[in-house]
């Protein structure tokens, strides 16, 4: 980065800004770094690597994935926000990093609204609502009736206080007018194990990781938060169909790309178009399908609006439920 800055200053002094820009060549002229704010192997990382390969073909440059895990995604998000705004550093954005962390951790460390620039939404991952097989309900209507008849009797396992799972539970309690108790665990793995073992009775998880447990009969699916019914489980109604559009929208996990604030609009548009073309490739679409992800792109402005909408919805949930990290 220092070399590029020095080169630009020397070039501009020698031949003028416009000639210098042409001399440096069109973007991109070197590999692009894509920071994933979570550990390798997780859904965000796997999705990032699939999209990075598609973008490489479109940009003609490598898109190198770099994992910066820690503090619930804060460390990686900070790294993106502090990078030079030249289009050569991007970040994977998730509901957690863009629309949960700012509400729970504050914006002193990183403020996505002012320090990051939306580039493109990439995909949406459906979330399946499930119960332990011992739960006395075979469908959503029976599920709702049982919960309303027994407030406080059943519990729900989340990956931790303030997690998306915790917010989804709070939204479920409010929307369905039920009382399901919250049990936080140290991650989604232990929470799923608890649901399978009957330690908690209600659970939700991304379709990609939940489908094997459902097909094995270890958990029973009752509904899905998704744009439409799932091809792999067409019998499952969406929360939208059931009359709960808020739960349908909040339950879906979205992913996208962001850049440091100040990145030129022309570069952002070029990256946005590269993502759109990559997601039109049938091979990439099929690869995303194996992850339970549905391509879901659009303009930078459309992604900014979705972030703002999710942030507002989550703020209301957190304030109404009184969710705090020291709970």
Secondary structure, 3 states (H helix, E strand, C coil): CHHHHHHHHHHHHHHCHHHHHHHHCCCCCCCEEEEECCCCCCHHHHHHHHHHHHHHHHHCCCEEEEECCCHHHHHHHHHHHCCCCCCCEEEEEEHHHHHCHHHHCCCCCCCHHHHEEEEEEEEEECEEEEEECCCCCCCHHHHHHHHHHCCCCCEEEECCCCCHHHHHHHHHHHHHCCCCEEEECCCHHHHHHHHHHCCCCEEEEEHHHHHHHHHCCCEEEEEEECCCCECCECCCCECCCCCCHHHHHHHCEEEEEEEECCCCHHHHHHHHHHHHHHHCCHHHHHHHHHCCEEECCCCHHHHHHHHHHHHHHHHHHHHHHCCCCCC
